[in-house]
Every structure is written in structure tokens, then in C-alpha cells.
């Protein structure tokens, strides 16, 4: 009997297999997400959105983090490439993030 956890693991496995089939650069977040992720000042307060829609990157990441299994079924306007673009965008932002430690926060 399949459980929700099994379905989520299957989805992750499928995504990992799909990513393994991609080129080496794509697997490490070098996907050209700039064609998919858009930022418009008047839409969703300037948050990064998917292809000019009102679906933000943070919406997609939140759904994935919550274990939502049927994103593509629930949002047929999204594609698997859109979801990968959201992940690539988030990974790229994380790589570029800089942590600044001020003197009062520095370890003793």
C-alpha cells in the first residue's frame, strides 16, 4: 500500500532522475531560468514570478517544502521546467547570498 510519503519520495526520485539526465551544468543550477523567472514591479510587489504569471517562486518553493504532490495537476499552467527554474533561481540566490557578521555578533 502506497503512502503519501512514498508518493513524495517517488516524486523526488523522478525529479532526481530527470536532473541526472540533464547536462552537468544544469544539474548544478546553471539552468537559464532568466527566460522563465520574471520580476515586474507592479506584480506581486516585485517578487520573482513564473513567466509573468501571478505565481511566485516562493509559492512554488513553499508548495514543494510542504510536500505538495500534485503541483502540476493543481496548476496546469505550470510546467516541470517552471518548477526546475524556481529551484535554480533559489539555488542561484543562495550561492550569491552574503552573510555579514557585525562585531557584536562575532563569536567570542
C-alpha positions as CSV (number, residue, x, y, z in Angstrom):
1,X,0.0,0.0,0.0
2,X,1.5,3.4,-1.1
3,X,1.5,6.1,1.5
4,X,1.8,9.9,1.0
5,X,5.4,9.6,2.0
6,X,6.0,7.0,-0.7
7,X,4.4,9.3,-3.3
8,X,6.6,12.2,-2.2
9,X,9.7,10.1,-2.3
10,X,8.7,8.9,-5.8
11,X,8.2,12.5,-7.0
12,X,11.7,13.4,-5.6
13,X,13.2,10.3,-7.2
14,X,11.6,11.2,-10.5
15,X,13.0,14.8,-10.3
16,X,16.4,13.5,-9.4
17,X,16.4,11.0,-12.3
18,X,15.3,13.8,-14.6
19,X,18.0,16.1,-13.3
20,X,20.6,13.3,-13.8
21,X,19.6,13.2,-17.5
22,X,20.3,17.0,-17.8
23,X,23.7,18.3,-18.7
24,X,26.2,18.7,-16.0
25,X,25.8,22.5,-15.9
26,X,22.0,22.2,-15.5
27,X,22.4,19.8,-12.5
28,X,24.4,22.4,-10.7
29,X,22.0,25.3,-11.1
30,X,23.2,26.8,-14.4
31,X,19.8,26.5,-16.0
32,X,18.8,29.6,-17.9
33,X,16.0,30.5,-15.6
34,X,16.1,34.1,-16.7
35,X,13.7,33.3,-19.5
36,X,11.2,31.8,-17.1
37,X,11.5,33.8,-13.8
38,X,10.3,37.4,-14.3
39,X,10.2,40.4,-12.0
40,X,7.7,43.1,-12.6
41,X,7.4,46.0,-10.0
42,X,3.6,46.1,-10.3
43,X,3.0,42.4,-10.0
44,X,3.1,40.6,-6.6
45,X,5.1,43.6,-5.1
46,X,8.0,42.9,-7.4
47,X,8.6,39.3,-6.2
48,X,10.1,36.9,-8.8
49,X,7.2,35.2,-10.7
50,X,6.9,32.4,-13.1
51,X,6.6,33.5,-16.8
52,X,4.8,36.8,-15.9
53,X,2.0,34.9,-14.0
54,X,1.0,35.8,-10.5
55,X,2.6,32.6,-9.2
56,X,5.8,33.5,-7.3
57,X,9.0,31.5,-6.9
58,X,8.3,31.5,-3.2
59,X,4.8,30.0,-3.8
60,X,6.4,27.1,-5.7
61,X,9.1,26.6,-3.1
62,X,6.6,26.7,-0.3
63,X,4.4,24.0,-2.0
64,X,7.5,21.8,-2.5
65,X,8.6,22.3,1.1
66,X,5.1,21.4,2.3
67,X,5.2,18.2,0.3
68,X,2.5,19.2,-2.1
69,X,2.5,16.3,-4.6
70,X,0.3,17.4,-7.4
71,X,1.5,20.9,-8.3
72,X,1.4,20.4,-12.0
73,X,-2.1,18.9,-11.7
74,X,-3.4,21.7,-9.4
75,X,-1.7,24.4,-11.5
76,X,-1.8,23.2,-15.1
77,X,-0.4,26.5,-16.3
78,X,2.9,25.4,-14.7
79,X,5.4,23.1,-16.3
80,X,8.1,20.9,-14.9
81,X,10.6,23.3,-16.4
82,X,9.0,26.1,-14.5
83,X,9.5,24.2,-11.2
84,X,13.1,23.5,-12.1
85,X,13.6,27.2,-12.9
86,X,12.2,28.1,-9.4
87,X,14.7,25.7,-7.8
88,X,17.6,27.0,-10.0
89,X,16.7,30.6,-9.1
90,X,16.6,29.8,-5.4
91,X,19.9,28.0,-5.6
92,X,21.5,30.8,-7.5
93,X,20.3,33.4,-4.9
94,X,21.6,31.2,-2.1
95,X,25.0,30.9,-3.8
96,X,25.1,34.7,-4.2
97,X,23.9,35.4,-0.7
98,X,26.4,37.0,1.6
99,X,26.4,36.7,5.3
100,X,27.6,39.8,7.2
101,X,28.7,39.3,10.8
102,X,29.0,42.5,12.8
103,X,31.4,42.8,15.6
104,X,28.7,42.3,18.3
105,X,27.6,39.1,16.6
106,X,31.0,37.6,16.2
107,X,31.8,34.5,18.3
108,X,34.0,35.1,21.3
